[in-house]
Amino acid sequence: MPSPNIAFLCSSLSFGGLEMNLVKIAAWMRQLNHAAKVFTIENSPIFNYARENNIPVATIKKHRKYYDFQEAFKLLKLFRHR
């Protein structure tokens, strides 16, 4: 059975417990041989933290907080492309 692809999405420009835990969980999933990747804003604190911890990162644009369907469809294409 192939390992699942897991995408972690975080568009936050903050850096606190939520963002740190997201990267830690992504690292844990990779240790379990799952293909985990973080989708985040380029040069954001979580982008840099994920790269420092050797987690694959894909960049996204900052989007509206709610109901940004156009960006949601772009993300869907990114997920399927992988």
Backbone hydrogen bonds, N-H to C=O, Kabsch-Sander energy under -0.5 kcal/mol:
donor,donor_aa,acceptor,acceptor_aa,energy
6,I,4,P,-0.5
6,I,35,A,-3.1
8,F,37,K,-2.8
9,L,7,A,-0.5
10,C,8,F,-0.5
10,C,39,F,-2.6
20,M,16,G,-2.4
21,N,17,G,-2.7
22,L,18,L,-2.0
23,V,19,E,-1.7
24,K,20,M,-2.3
25,I,21,N,-2.8
26,A,22,L,-2.2
27,A,23,V,-2.5
28,W,24,K,-2.2
29,M,25,I,-2.6
30,R,26,A,-1.9
31,Q,27,A,-2.0
32,L,28,W,-1.3
33,N,30,R,-1.8
34,H,29,M,-2.5
35,A,4,P,-1.7
36,A,34,H,-1.3
37,K,6,I,-2.2
38,V,56,P,-2.6
39,F,8,F,-3.8
39,F,37,K,-0.5
40,T,38,V,-0.6
40,T,58,A,-2.3
41,I,10,C,-0.6
42,E,60,I,-0.6
44,S,41,I,-2.0
48,N,44,S,-2.3
49,Y,45,P,-2.4
50,A,46,I,-2.6
51,R,47,F,-2.1
52,E,48,N,-2.4
53,N,49,Y,-1.2
54,N,51,R,-1.8
55,I,50,A,-2.6
58,A,38,V,-2.7
60,I,40,T,-1.9
69,F,67,Y,-1.4
72,A,68,D,-1.9
73,F,69,F,-2.2
74,K,70,Q,-1.5
75,L,71,E,-2.4
76,L,72,A,-2.1
77,K,73,F,-1.8
78,L,74,K,-1.9
79,F,75,L,-2.7
80,R,76,L,-2.3
81,H,77,K,-2.1
82,R,78,L,-1.2
